[in-house]
């Protein structure tokens, strides 16, 4: 498994922002002891001109 902090850094370098993170697909809270994680990233909204 990729460490969540490493994944966050890779996403940030690709200009994504983290929207949410859970321990599993049921939406259980993610903790330092969680054996897995489900993370949702999004691209920030483009500024309108």
C-alpha positions as CSV (number, residue, x, y, z in Angstrom):
1,X,0.0,0.0,0.0
2,X,1.2,3.5,-0.7
3,X,1.5,5.6,2.4
4,X,-1.3,8.2,2.5
5,X,1.2,11.1,3.0
6,X,3.1,9.9,-0.1
7,X,-0.1,9.7,-2.1
8,X,-1.1,13.2,-1.0
9,X,2.3,14.6,-2.1
10,X,2.0,12.9,-5.6
11,X,-1.6,14.3,-5.9
12,X,-0.4,17.7,-4.9
13,X,2.4,17.7,-7.5
14,X,-0.3,16.8,-10.1
15,X,-2.3,19.8,-8.9
16,X,-5.0,17.7,-7.2
17,X,-6.5,18.5,-3.8
18,X,-7.7,16.0,-1.3
19,X,-11.4,16.0,-0.9
20,X,-11.9,13.1,1.6
21,X,-10.3,10.0,3.0
22,X,-11.9,7.0,4.6
23,X,-10.6,3.6,5.9
24,X,-12.8,1.7,3.5
25,X,-15.6,2.0,1.0
26,X,-18.3,2.0,3.8
27,X,-17.0,5.4,4.9
28,X,-15.4,4.3,8.2
29,X,-13.1,6.9,9.7
30,X,-9.5,6.7,8.7
31,X,-7.0,6.5,11.5
32,X,-3.2,5.8,11.8
33,X,-4.1,2.2,12.5
34,X,-6.3,1.7,9.4
35,X,-4.8,-1.0,7.2
36,X,-6.1,0.6,4.1
37,X,-7.5,3.9,2.8
38,X,-9.9,5.2,0.2
39,X,-9.0,8.8,-0.8
40,X,-10.8,11.1,-3.2
41,X,-9.0,13.9,-4.9
42,X,-10.3,16.6,-7.2
43,X,-8.8,19.3,-9.4
44,X,-9.4,22.8,-8.2
45,X,-11.9,24.9,-10.1
46,X,-10.5,26.9,-12.9
47,X,-10.8,30.6,-12.4
48,X,-13.3,32.2,-14.7
49,X,-12.3,35.3,-16.7
